[in-house]
């Protein structure tokens, strides 16, 4: 089943992932190539280098392949995979 409300889906992913990874998340959809489902870039702040976990953290930029919009199950599986890889340690 295709994703119909792309903007709403993007906001839901950002909201859910922010809870999981413990930092702001910005999601975009783009053409990444046939075999690549996502690309992740994480900005770090100077506070993170000091080891002070109470200060603000940099943004995670997540680019998802537009092909994932054709299949909700694949999109959900990909988001879960990314969340598990970058889950905050508590």
C-alpha positions in Angstrom: 0.0 0.0 0.0 1.3 3.4 -0.9 1.9 6.3 1.5 -0.7 9.0 0.6 0.0 11.7 3.2 3.7 12.3 2.8 4.0 15.4 4.9 2.1 13.9 7.8 4.1 10.7 7.5 7.3 12.7 7.6 6.3 14.5 10.8 5.3 11.2 12.5 8.6 9.7 11.7 10.5 12.7 13.0 8.4 12.7 16.2 8.8 9.0 16.8 12.5 8.9 16.1 13.3 11.9 18.3 12.0 9.9 21.2 14.1 6.9 20.2 17.4 8.5 19.4 17.2 11.4 21.9 18.0 14.2 19.5 16.1 16.3 16.9 15.4 14.4 13.7 14.8 15.9 10.2 13.4 13.6 7.6 13.3 14.1 3.9 12.5 11.9 0.9 14.8 11.8 -2.1 16.1 9.6 -4.9 19.1 7.7 -3.4 19.6 5.0 -6.0 18.2 1.6 -6.6 19.8 -0.3 -3.7 20.0 2.4 -1.0 17.0 2.8 1.3 18.3 5.6 3.5 21.1 7.9 4.4 21.9 9.3 7.9 24.0 12.3 8.8 24.3 13.3 12.5 25.5 16.8 13.5 27.3 16.8 16.8 27.5 19.8 19.1 30.5 20.8 21.2 28.5 19.7 24.3 28.5 16.1 23.0 32.3 16.1 22.8 32.5 17.2 26.4 30.4 14.2 27.4 27.7 16.4 29.0 24.5 14.5 28.2 22.3 17.2 29.7 23.0 19.7 27.0 21.4 19.9 23.6 22.4 17.5 21.0 22.8 18.0 17.3 20.3 17.1 14.6 20.0 13.7 12.9 19.3 14.3 9.2 17.6 11.2 7.7 17.1 10.9 3.9 14.7 8.1 2.9 14.5 6.8 -0.6 11.3 7.8 -2.4 10.8 4.1 -3.3 9.8 3.5 0.3 6.7 5.6 -0.3 5.4 2.8 -2.5 5.2 0.3 0.4 4.2 1.2 3.9 5.6 -2.1 5.3 9.1 -1.5 3.8 9.0 2.1 5.2 8.1 0.9 8.7 10.7 -1.8 8.6 13.4 0.7 7.5 12.4 3.2 10.3 12.6 0.4 12.9 16.0 -0.7 11.6 17.3 2.9 11.8 15.8 3.4 15.3 17.4 0.2 16.6 20.8 1.3 15.2 20.8 4.8 16.7 18.7 4.2 19.8 19.8 6.4 22.7 21.6 4.5 25.5 20.1 5.2 28.9 
